[in-house]
Amino acid sequence: MAATASETLQRRFRIPAGVIAAVGSAIASAGILLFAVLLHNDPNYASGVLPCRLLFGFGAGLTLPTVVSSATVGLRPEQAATGSAIVTMSTQIGSVVGISILGAMLGTASGGASLKTYRHAWLVTMAVMAVAGVVSVAAIGAGLLTAPSTAAAVNSVPPQQEGMAAAAVNMARQLGTVLGPSVLGTVVTSRFPRNLHDRLVEAGIPSPRADRIVEGAPHGGGATDLPASLARAVGTAVPKAFTDAVHLGNVIGGVVLIVMAVPALLFVRHKVHSPRTSAEA
């Protein structure tokens, strides 16, 4: 039913595949979250399992067929089987890796004593599905940007220069792929020590000791001589400081994209070159 709904949404309502995949991932995540919430030592199938499975199944039914069809829709007929096989292979690999990770988390836990462990496993699964939904949304923006930029570059030159134009666009994209993570990494590594120092001071750690902890953080040391209460404060401050640094890097990336949209809007034009006549040739 969900697969049919996915096909209808794409063909009749022209909803992008990335949006459908993101919504499906969100629905599946909600089903997994219900598993974590409703799971207890003596679950009732009708009230504690069936709603979760229905919700997860509907979300997966929206996501998986959409991903498979999107991966093969642009291929030539003779390449469709290969493309479908690659997608299926990726799905199987993801299933094996996911089950292995969950198995490692659960370990030998069994019975009522492992209820907390099972809940943690479901929450990790939900987080992975949520990330998949975010990636689907991000893929929409990438698709809206990549294809038009290449088409605009190719259409703006004479036919005999189209290959060079496509190569230039691809080279620029590869350079951006290298420079972007490099800039993000530089921002994170430069801001993390300052953010960590501020977080530690806010947690009540004296500034000189916070400086020593910051100096030892890259090497995994600096907090070994702290009492238990301050050690917990350090354990809370480190991920928050890192997250703040990553947020700043993402904001910078978003601002760069918005700034680059202005010259793209002003200078990128669609030009159509008429084929040369026999007299011009």
Salt bridges, closest charged atoms under 4 A:
GLU7 OE2 - ARG11 NH1 3.13
GLU78 OE2 - ARG76 NE 2.95
ASP198 OD1 - HIS197 ND1 3.81
ASP211 OD1 - HIS197 NE2 2.98
ASP244 OD2 - ARG199 NH2 2.73
